[in-house]
Amino acid sequence: MKWNHALKDFEEFLKLEKGLSSNSISAYLSDVRKISHFLEMQQLPLGPEELEHEHLHRFLVWISDLGLSARTQARILSAIRAFYRYLLLEERISRDPSALLEGPRVGRKLPEVLTVGEIDRILSVIDLSKPEGRRNKAMLEVLYSCGLRVSELVDLRITNIIRNEGFIRVFGKGDKERLVPVSDRALKEIDLYLPDRNTWNIGKDSEDILFLNRRGRKMTRVMVFTIIKGLVQAAGIKKTVSPHTFRHSFATHLVDGGADLRAVQEMLGHESIMTTEIYTHLDREYLREAIISYHPRSGKK
């Protein structure tokens, strides 16, 4: 079995059976291909079905020696396990060599979160006299109001806004549909942006896309990153901020305000409640810092 053939079939499986997005599929394939690269460097002409536990263990030692973070190593190992589970499912191997592999211990990394004041500062530096000003303000209000992924934001369509009920229809990972409440403030900013948008020369394939670039085409994820980076810099905020930071802030502010974790899970489109529970850890981390700083037994003044 050749690596290229096995990976091509794996790609089809991830796309058709698992319904993963193109970005997720690319990440899986890139991580599994690292094994093939390792085998070439070691001059081991082995196909996927010929690998033993020992080979995969040596591969993990190799990526560790490269200095990759524990989180990155764990992600690569997860992709390898998924690949071999697929081969086992397809009966292309009789046993899974990745089953007993042990990965690095990965602590849960708490995401960067903006305060409400910092979000207001970022919005305040947007130049509304520029043609794209209204678009950028509406875009960030929707990001924060709805907790969207950047891919969901750029794919958002005008016909997905259900105004009379106060929801937007979102298609997340694997094209899974969910309804997310949208704030009156975000809807107001969209209404202020639409007149400017409708004066642009809109492309045929972008007529229903809400957020467009100046050429009337769908915005890219990179463009959203660049816009936010510039606004954060202009606002004088030193945190590392990306579109995903607004999603983290949305969830954290909801949980801190007492929102039900299941409701937040639904709004974020998380498959597992375990993913959403990181936002309760944020709150606990704050409490821990408060105790360390102020409790008389902490040894700190």
Short mmCIF file of the C-alpha atoms (twelve columns), coordinates in Angstrom:
data_MODEL
# 
_entry.id   MODEL 
# 
loop_
_atom_site.group_PDB 
_atom_site.id 
_atom_site.type_symbol 
_atom_site.label_atom_id 
_atom_site.label_alt_id 
_atom_site.label_comp_id 
_atom_site.label_asym_id 
_atom_site.label_seq_id 
_atom_site.Cartn_x 
_atom_site.Cartn_y 
_atom_site.Cartn_z 
_atom_site.pdbx_PDB_model_num 
ATOM 1   C CA . MET A 1   0.000   0.000  0.000  1 
ATOM 2   C CA . LYS A 2   1.480   3.345  -1.062 1 
ATOM 3   C CA . TRP A 3   1.276   6.367  1.248  1 
ATOM 4   C CA . ASN A 4   -0.218  8.586  -1.477 1 
ATOM 5   C CA . HIS A 5   -3.018  6.114  -2.238 1 
ATOM 6   C CA . ALA A 6   -3.810  5.529  1.443  1 
ATOM 7   C CA . LEU A 7   -3.886  9.258  2.173  1 
ATOM 8   C CA . LYS A 8   -6.116  9.941  -0.836 1 
ATOM 9   C CA . ASP A 9   -8.611  7.371  0.429  1 
ATOM 10  C CA . PHE A 10  -8.328  8.771  3.952  1 
ATOM 11  C CA . GLU A 11  -9.077  12.228 2.569  1 
ATOM 12  C CA . GLU A 12  -12.271 10.945 0.931  1 
ATOM 13  C CA . PHE A 13  -13.267 9.270  4.201  1 
ATOM 14  C CA . LEU A 14  -12.807 12.481 6.199  1 
ATOM 15  C CA . LYS A 15  -14.758 14.454 3.630  1 
ATOM 16  C CA . LEU A 16  -17.662 12.100 2.920  1 
ATOM 17  C CA . GLU A 17  -17.999 10.024 6.089  1 
ATOM 18  C CA . LYS A 18  -16.865 12.489 8.747  1 
ATOM 19  C CA . GLY A 19  -18.052 15.653 6.998  1 
ATOM 20  C CA . LEU A 20  -14.977 17.650 8.060  1 
ATOM 21  C CA . SER A 21  -14.144 21.058 6.635  1 
ATOM 22  C CA . SER A 22  -11.392 21.424 4.020  1 
ATOM 23  C CA . ASN A 23  -9.155  23.131 6.609  1 
ATOM 24  C CA . SER A 24  -9.525  20.256 9.080  1 
ATOM 25  C CA . ILE A 25  -8.872  17.672 6.348  1 
ATOM 26  C CA . SER A 26  -5.723  19.508 5.239  1 
ATOM 27  C CA . ALA A 27  -4.479  19.557 8.836  1 
ATOM 28  C CA . TYR A 28  -5.042  15.791 9.251  1 
ATOM 29  C CA . LEU A 29  -3.266  14.972 5.992  1 
ATOM 30  C CA . SER A 30  -0.350  17.290 6.739  1 
ATOM 31  C CA . ASP A 31  0.226   15.642 10.127 1 
ATOM 32  C CA . VAL A 32  0.044   12.077 8.793  1 
ATOM 33  C CA . ARG A 33  2.406   12.924 5.905  1 
ATOM 34  C CA . LYS A 34  5.052   13.752 8.511  1 
ATOM 35  C CA . ILE A 35  5.430   9.994  9.084  1 
ATOM 36  C CA . SER A 36  6.217   9.453  5.398  1 
ATOM 37  C CA . HIS A 37  8.805   12.237 5.549  1 
ATOM 38  C CA . PHE A 38  10.353  10.667 8.663  1 
ATOM 39  C CA . LEU A 39  10.588  7.254  6.967  1 
ATOM 40  C CA . GLU A 40  12.345  8.799  3.946  1 
ATOM 41  C CA . MET A 41  14.891  10.480 6.212  1 
ATOM 42  C CA . GLN A 42  15.473  7.188  8.026  1 
ATOM 43  C CA . GLN A 43  15.694  5.366  4.676  1 
ATOM 44  C CA . LEU A 44  12.902  3.011  5.680  1 
ATOM 45  C CA . PRO A 45  10.828  2.201  2.555  1 
ATOM 46  C CA . LEU A 46  7.741   1.084  4.485  1 
ATOM 47  C CA . GLY A 47  4.079   1.461  3.585  1 
ATOM 48  C CA . PRO A 48  1.393   2.398  6.151  1 
ATOM 49  C CA . GLU A 49  0.405   -1.253 6.678  1 
ATOM 50  C CA . GLU A 50  4.021   -2.263 7.417  1 
ATOM 51  C CA . LEU A 51  4.614   0.092  10.327 1 
ATOM 52  C CA . GLU A 52  4.955   -1.351 13.803 1 
ATOM 53  C CA . HIS A 53  4.520   0.287  17.186 1 
ATOM 54  C CA . GLU A 54  8.312   0.683  17.365 1 
ATOM 55  C CA . HIS A 55  8.431   2.764  14.154 1 
ATOM 56  C CA . LEU A 56  5.690   5.100  15.358 1 
ATOM 57  C CA . HIS A 57  7.342   5.425  18.760 1 
ATOM 58  C CA . ARG A 58  10.608  6.447  17.076 1 
ATOM 59  C CA . PHE A 59  8.653   8.969  15.000 1 
ATOM 60  C CA . LEU A 60  7.200   10.538 18.168 1 
ATOM 61  C CA . VAL A 61  10.688  10.777 19.671 1 
ATOM 62  C CA . TRP A 62  11.833  12.478 16.453 1 
ATOM 63  C CA . ILE A 63  9.113   15.178 16.484 1 
ATOM 64  C CA . SER A 64  9.825   15.763 20.185 1 
ATOM 65  C CA . ASP A 65  13.517  16.274 19.405 1 
ATOM 66  C CA . LEU A 66  12.521  18.836 16.770 1 
ATOM 67  C CA . GLY A 67  11.318  21.024 19.624 1 
ATOM 68  C CA . LEU A 68  7.612   20.923 18.781 1 
ATOM 69  C CA . SER A 69  5.321   21.907 21.639 1 
ATOM 70  C CA . ALA A 70  3.483   19.218 23.612 1 
ATOM 71  C CA . ARG A 71  0.204   20.490 22.158 1 
ATOM 72  C CA . THR A 72  1.488   20.135 18.578 1 
ATOM 73  C CA . GLN A 73  2.846   16.638 19.299 1 
ATOM 74  C CA . ALA A 74  -0.517  15.618 20.742 1 
ATOM 75  C CA . ARG A 75  -2.314  16.934 17.667 1 
ATOM 76  C CA . ILE A 76  -0.033  14.954 15.328 1 
ATOM 77  C CA . LEU A 77  -0.555  11.801 17.400 1 
ATOM 78  C CA . SER A 78  -4.333  12.320 17.240 1 
ATOM 79  C CA . ALA A 79  -4.160  12.483 13.420 1 
ATOM 80  C CA . ILE A 80  -2.064  9.302  13.278 1 
ATOM 81  C CA . ARG A 81  -4.534  7.440  15.466 1 
ATOM 82  C CA . ALA A 82  -7.436  8.597  13.292 1 
ATOM 83  C CA . PHE A 83  -5.579  7.411  10.172 1 
ATOM 84  C CA . TYR A 84  -4.899  3.933  11.592 1 
ATOM 85  C CA . ARG A 85  -8.433  3.594  12.929 1 
ATOM 86  C CA . TYR A 86  -9.604  4.260  9.367  1 
ATOM 87  C CA . LEU A 87  -7.257  1.599  7.941  1 
ATOM 88  C CA . LEU A 88  -8.499  -0.860 10.543 1 
ATOM 89  C CA . LEU A 89  -12.121 -0.012 9.746  1 
ATOM 90  C CA . GLU A 90  -11.445 -0.634 6.055  1 
ATOM 91  C CA . GLU A 91  -9.714  -3.927 6.926  1 
ATOM 92  C CA . ARG A 92  -6.515  -2.792 5.237  1 
ATOM 93  C CA . ILE A 93  -4.618  -3.685 8.407  1 
ATOM 94  C CA . SER A 94  -5.344  -6.408 10.967 1 
ATOM 95  C CA . ARG A 95  -4.108  -4.535 14.049 1 
ATOM 96  C CA . ASP A 96  -3.562  -0.908 14.990 1 
ATOM 97  C CA . PRO A 97  0.127   -0.066 15.673 1 
ATOM 98  C CA . SER A 98  -0.860  3.311  17.151 1 
ATOM 99  C CA . ALA A 99  -3.156  1.853  19.838 1 
ATOM 100 C CA . LEU A 100 -0.577  1.765  22.644 1 
ATOM 101 C CA . LEU A 101 1.266   4.975  21.756 1 
ATOM 102 C CA . GLU A 102 1.611   7.464  24.591 1 
ATOM 103 C CA . GLY A 103 1.657   11.152 23.810 1 
ATOM 104 C CA . PRO A 104 2.930   14.101 25.855 1 
ATOM 105 C CA . ARG A 105 0.832   15.410 28.701 1 
ATOM 106 C CA . VAL A 106 -0.928  18.564 27.589 1 
ATOM 107 C CA . GLY A 107 -2.342  20.982 30.115 1 
ATOM 108 C CA . ARG A 108 -5.372  22.961 29.060 1 
ATOM 109 C CA . LYS A 109 -4.214  26.312 27.769 1 
ATOM 110 C CA . LEU A 110 -6.481  29.127 28.818 1 
ATOM 111 C CA . PRO A 111 -7.362  31.294 25.816 1 
ATOM 112 C CA . GLU A 112 -6.690  35.031 25.711 1 
ATOM 113 C CA . VAL A 113 -9.828  36.979 26.601 1 
ATOM 114 C CA . LEU A 114 -10.737 40.621 26.067 1 
ATOM 115 C CA . THR A 115 -12.647 42.636 28.633 1 
ATOM 116 C CA . VAL A 116 -15.821 44.460 27.580 1 
ATOM 117 C CA . GLY A 117 -13.845 47.705 27.916 1 
ATOM 118 C CA . GLU A 118 -11.118 46.444 25.566 1 
ATOM 119 C CA . ILE A 119 -13.696 45.378 22.985 1 
ATOM 120 C CA . ASP A 120 -15.251 48.851 23.156 1 
ATOM 121 C CA . ARG A 121 -11.788 50.410 22.693 1 
ATOM 122 C CA . ILE A 122 -11.165 48.318 19.570 1 
ATOM 123 C CA . LEU A 123 -14.547 49.309 18.127 1 
ATOM 124 C CA . SER A 124 -13.912 52.984 18.967 1 
ATOM 125 C CA . VAL A 125 -10.786 53.234 16.775 1 
ATOM 126 C CA . ILE A 126 -12.633 52.130 13.614 1 
ATOM 127 C CA . ASP A 127 -12.695 55.030 11.127 1 
ATOM 128 C CA . LEU A 128 -16.354 55.218 10.089 1 
ATOM 129 C CA . SER A 129 -15.567 57.836 7.431  1 
ATOM 130 C CA . LYS A 130 -13.884 55.158 5.328  1 
ATOM 131 C CA . PRO A 131 -16.044 52.972 3.039  1 
ATOM 132 C CA . GLU A 132 -15.016 49.814 4.904  1 
ATOM 133 C CA . GLY A 133 -15.506 51.372 8.363  1 
ATOM 134 C CA . ARG A 134 -19.155 50.384 8.773  1 
ATOM 135 C CA . ARG A 135 -18.385 46.897 7.515  1 
ATOM 136 C CA . ASN A 136 -15.576 46.410 10.039 1 
ATOM 137 C CA . LYS A 137 -17.697 47.594 12.949 1 
ATOM 138 C CA . ALA A 138 -20.625 45.362 11.964 1 
ATOM 139 C CA . MET A 139 -18.232 42.446 11.476 1 
ATOM 140 C CA . LEU A 140 -16.703 42.729 14.950 1 
ATOM 141 C CA . GLU A 141 -20.086 43.248 16.597 1 
ATOM 142 C CA . VAL A 142 -21.307 40.018 14.966 1 
ATOM 143 C CA . LEU A 143 -18.121 38.155 16.004 1 
ATOM 144 C CA . TYR A 144 -18.547 39.195 19.635 1 
ATOM 145 C CA . SER A 145 -22.354 39.050 19.723 1 
ATOM 146 C CA . CYS A 146 -22.589 35.545 18.249 1 
ATOM 147 C CA . GLY A 147 -19.249 33.896 19.102 1 
ATOM 148 C CA . LEU A 148 -18.635 32.820 15.510 1 
ATOM 149 C CA . ARG A 149 -15.562 31.131 14.092 1 
ATOM 150 C CA . VAL A 150 -13.852 33.295 11.462 1 
ATOM 151 C CA . SER A 151 -14.804 30.782 8.734  1 
ATOM 152 C CA . GLU A 152 -18.458 31.073 9.811  1 
ATOM 153 C CA . LEU A 153 -18.232 34.862 9.736  1 
ATOM 154 C CA . VAL A 154 -16.918 35.117 6.171  1 
ATOM 155 C CA . ASP A 155 -19.504 32.570 4.971  1 
ATOM 156 C CA . LEU A 156 -22.426 34.375 6.636  1 
ATOM 157 C CA . ARG A 157 -25.241 35.192 4.201  1 
ATOM 158 C CA . ILE A 158 -27.846 37.944 4.295  1 
ATOM 159 C CA . THR A 159 -30.606 35.349 3.929  1 
ATOM 160 C CA . ASN A 160 -29.285 33.605 7.062  1 
ATOM 161 C CA . ILE A 161 -30.323 36.559 9.230  1 
ATOM 162 C CA . ILE A 162 -33.708 35.787 10.789 1 
ATOM 163 C CA . ARG A 163 -34.581 39.297 11.967 1 
ATOM 164 C CA . ASN A 164 -38.080 38.761 13.294 1 
ATOM 165 C CA . GLU A 165 -36.789 36.085 15.699 1 
ATOM 166 C CA . GLY A 166 -33.397 37.640 16.481 1 
ATOM 167 C CA . PHE A 167 -31.287 34.713 15.226 1 
ATOM 168 C CA . ILE A 168 -28.717 33.994 12.548 1 
ATOM 169 C CA . ARG A 169 -28.363 30.628 10.853 1 
ATOM 170 C CA . VAL A 170 -24.758 29.403 11.000 1 
ATOM 171 C CA . PHE A 171 -23.108 26.487 9.212  1 
ATOM 172 C CA . GLY A 172 -20.189 25.289 11.302 1 
ATOM 173 C CA . LYS A 173 -17.706 22.411 11.143 1 
ATOM 174 C CA . GLY A 174 -18.909 19.593 8.925  1 
ATOM 175 C CA . ASP A 175 -21.652 21.904 7.579  1 
ATOM 176 C CA . LYS A 176 -23.623 21.417 10.795 1 
ATOM 177 C CA . GLU A 177 -26.372 23.983 11.072 1 
ATOM 178 C CA . ARG A 178 -27.198 25.874 14.262 1 
ATOM 179 C CA . LEU A 179 -29.234 28.947 15.219 1 
ATOM 180 C CA . VAL A 180 -27.412 31.601 17.250 1 
ATOM 181 C CA . PRO A 181 -29.082 34.607 18.917 1 
ATOM 182 C CA . VAL A 182 -27.867 37.935 17.520 1 
ATOM 183 C CA . SER A 183 -27.931 41.140 19.566 1 
ATOM 184 C CA . ASP A 184 -29.941 44.225 18.618 1 
ATOM 185 C CA . ARG A 185 -26.672 46.165 18.553 1 
ATOM 186 C CA . ALA A 186 -25.155 43.811 15.986 1 
ATOM 187 C CA . LEU A 187 -28.310 43.995 13.846 1 
ATOM 188 C CA . LYS A 188 -28.194 47.800 14.039 1 
ATOM 189 C CA . GLU A 189 -24.567 47.840 12.832 1 
ATOM 190 C CA . ILE A 190 -25.477 45.484 9.975  1 
ATOM 191 C CA . ASP A 191 -28.277 47.875 8.951  1 
ATOM 192 C CA . LEU A 192 -25.842 50.817 8.982  1 
ATOM 193 C CA . TYR A 193 -23.371 48.828 6.841  1 
ATOM 194 C CA . LEU A 194 -25.764 47.487 4.188  1 
ATOM 195 C CA . PRO A 195 -26.321 50.815 2.311  1 
ATOM 196 C CA . ASP A 196 -22.535 51.131 1.773  1 
ATOM 197 C CA . ARG A 197 -22.268 47.452 0.793  1 
ATOM 198 C CA . ASN A 198 -25.009 47.770 -1.798 1 
ATOM 199 C CA . THR A 199 -23.164 50.566 -3.630 1 
ATOM 200 C CA . TRP A 200 -20.202 48.264 -4.361 1 
ATOM 201 C CA . ASN A 201 -19.803 46.305 -7.573 1 
ATOM 202 C CA . ILE A 202 -20.904 42.939 -6.179 1 
ATOM 203 C CA . GLY A 203 -19.828 39.774 -7.966 1 
ATOM 204 C CA . LYS A 204 -22.398 37.241 -9.146 1 
ATOM 205 C CA . ASP A 205 -21.283 34.560 -6.704 1 
ATOM 206 C CA . SER A 206 -21.252 37.010 -3.756 1 
ATOM 207 C CA . GLU A 207 -24.683 38.635 -3.957 1 
ATOM 208 C CA . ASP A 208 -25.908 36.943 -0.764 1 
ATOM 209 C CA . ILE A 209 -22.622 37.134 1.185  1 
ATOM 210 C CA . LEU A 210 -22.940 39.639 4.034  1 
ATOM 211 C CA . PHE A 211 -19.361 40.829 4.506  1 
ATOM 212 C CA . LEU A 212 -17.586 41.756 1.266  1 
ATOM 213 C CA . ASN A 213 -14.249 43.282 0.353  1 
ATOM 214 C CA . ARG A 214 -14.063 46.504 -1.670 1 
ATOM 215 C CA . ARG A 215 -14.088 44.488 -4.914 1 
ATOM 216 C CA . GLY A 216 -17.481 43.021 -4.031 1 
ATOM 217 C CA . ARG A 217 -16.141 39.545 -3.260 1 
ATOM 218 C CA . LYS A 218 -16.257 37.350 -0.159 1 
ATOM 219 C CA . MET A 219 -13.652 38.292 2.417  1 
ATOM 220 C CA . THR A 220 -10.865 35.879 3.282  1 
ATOM 221 C CA . ARG A 221 -9.992  34.677 6.764  1 
ATOM 222 C CA . VAL A 222 -6.552  36.298 6.410  1 
ATOM 223 C CA . MET A 223 -8.145  39.654 5.651  1 
ATOM 224 C CA . VAL A 224 -10.230 39.480 8.846  1 
ATOM 225 C CA . PHE A 225 -7.068  38.631 10.843 1 
ATOM 226 C CA . THR A 226 -5.258  41.619 9.303  1 
ATOM 227 C CA . ILE A 227 -8.096  44.055 10.032 1 
ATOM 228 C CA . ILE A 228 -8.317  42.968 13.670 1 
ATOM 229 C CA . LYS A 229 -4.549  43.104 14.129 1 
ATOM 230 C CA . GLY A 230 -4.484  46.714 12.884 1 
ATOM 231 C CA . LEU A 231 -7.391  47.791 15.101 1 
ATOM 232 C CA . VAL A 232 -5.900  46.146 18.208 1 
ATOM 233 C CA . GLN A 233 -2.622  47.942 17.563 1 
ATOM 234 C CA . ALA A 234 -4.422  51.265 17.082 1 
ATOM 235 C CA . ALA A 235 -6.337  50.711 20.340 1 
ATOM 236 C CA . GLY A 236 -3.053  50.206 22.219 1 
ATOM 237 C CA . ILE A 237 -3.971  46.733 23.464 1 
ATOM 238 C CA . LYS A 238 -0.948  44.524 24.129 1 
ATOM 239 C CA . LYS A 239 -2.728  41.152 24.155 1 
ATOM 240 C CA . THR A 240 -2.386  38.700 21.275 1 
ATOM 241 C CA . VAL A 241 -5.782  39.088 19.615 1 
ATOM 242 C CA . SER A 242 -7.257  37.163 16.687 1 
ATOM 243 C CA . PRO A 243 -10.828 36.663 15.434 1 
ATOM 244 C CA . HIS A 244 -11.006 33.626 17.737 1 
ATOM 245 C CA . THR A 245 -10.327 35.904 20.726 1 
ATOM 246 C CA . PHE A 246 -13.753 37.470 20.204 1 
ATOM 247 C CA . ARG A 247 -15.272 33.968 20.281 1 
ATOM 248 C CA . HIS A 248 -13.435 33.170 23.529 1 
ATOM 249 C CA . SER A 249 -14.537 36.493 25.007 1 
ATOM 250 C CA . PHE A 250 -18.163 35.865 24.000 1 
ATOM 251 C CA . ALA A 251 -18.175 32.485 25.779 1 
ATOM 252 C CA . THR A 252 -16.264 33.651 28.853 1 
ATOM 253 C CA . HIS A 253 -18.509 36.664 29.420 1 
ATOM 254 C CA . LEU A 254 -21.592 34.438 29.122 1 
ATOM 255 C CA . VAL A 255 -20.270 31.869 31.609 1 
ATOM 256 C CA . ASP A 256 -19.083 34.578 34.021 1 
ATOM 257 C CA . GLY A 257 -22.555 36.095 33.816 1 
ATOM 258 C CA . GLY A 258 -24.134 32.803 34.867 1 
ATOM 259 C CA . ALA A 259 -25.210 31.357 31.511 1 
ATOM 260 C CA . ASP A 260 -25.959 27.629 31.399 1 
ATOM 261 C CA . LEU A 261 -22.974 25.699 30.020 1 
ATOM 262 C CA . ARG A 262 -25.209 23.597 27.751 1 
ATOM 263 C CA . ALA A 263 -26.649 26.748 26.192 1 
ATOM 264 C CA . VAL A 264 -23.143 28.120 25.565 1 
ATOM 265 C CA . GLN A 265 -22.166 24.760 24.034 1 
ATOM 266 C CA . GLU A 266 -25.101 25.007 21.603 1 
ATOM 267 C CA . MET A 267 -24.262 28.587 20.630 1 
ATOM 268 C CA . LEU A 268 -20.592 27.776 20.026 1 
ATOM 269 C CA . GLY A 269 -21.399 24.621 18.070 1 
ATOM 270 C CA . HIS A 270 -19.180 22.399 20.262 1 
ATOM 271 C CA . GLU A 271 -19.818 18.686 19.854 1 
ATOM 272 C CA . SER A 272 -18.614 17.919 23.373 1 
ATOM 273 C CA . ILE A 273 -19.417 19.762 26.599 1 
ATOM 274 C CA . MET A 274 -15.778 19.088 27.574 1 
ATOM 275 C CA . THR A 275 -14.657 21.646 24.978 1 
ATOM 276 C CA . THR A 276 -16.976 24.282 26.435 1 
ATOM 277 C CA . GLU A 277 -15.868 23.570 29.997 1 
ATOM 278 C CA . ILE A 278 -12.570 25.386 29.395 1 
ATOM 279 C CA . TYR A 279 -14.515 28.589 30.046 1 
ATOM 280 C CA . THR A 280 -15.353 27.430 33.569 1 
ATOM 281 C CA . HIS A 281 -11.608 26.886 34.074 1 
ATOM 282 C CA . LEU A 282 -11.058 30.536 33.166 1 
ATOM 283 C CA . ASP A 283 -13.311 31.524 36.047 1 
ATOM 284 C CA . ARG A 284 -11.603 29.084 38.414 1 
ATOM 285 C CA . GLU A 285 -8.174  30.387 37.379 1 
ATOM 286 C CA . TYR A 286 -9.286  33.905 38.290 1 
ATOM 287 C CA . LEU A 287 -10.421 32.667 41.722 1 
ATOM 288 C CA . ARG A 288 -7.130  30.839 42.226 1 
ATOM 289 C CA . GLU A 289 -5.123  33.992 41.438 1 
ATOM 290 C CA . ALA A 290 -7.279  35.989 43.847 1 
ATOM 291 C CA . ILE A 291 -6.630  33.476 46.643 1 
ATOM 292 C CA . ILE A 292 -2.877  33.366 45.973 1 
ATOM 293 C CA . SER A 293 -2.701  37.162 45.961 1 
ATOM 294 C CA . TYR A 294 -4.829  37.960 48.989 1 
ATOM 295 C CA . HIS A 295 -5.155  34.953 51.327 1 
ATOM 296 C CA . PRO A 296 -3.050  35.327 54.503 1 
ATOM 297 C CA . ARG A 297 -1.738  31.756 54.141 1 
ATOM 298 C CA . SER A 298 -0.390  32.395 50.629 1 
ATOM 299 C CA . GLY A 299 2.828   33.974 51.890 1 
ATOM 300 C CA . LYS A 300 2.297   37.037 49.708 1 
ATOM 301 C CA . LYS A 301 1.573   40.531 50.988 1 
# 
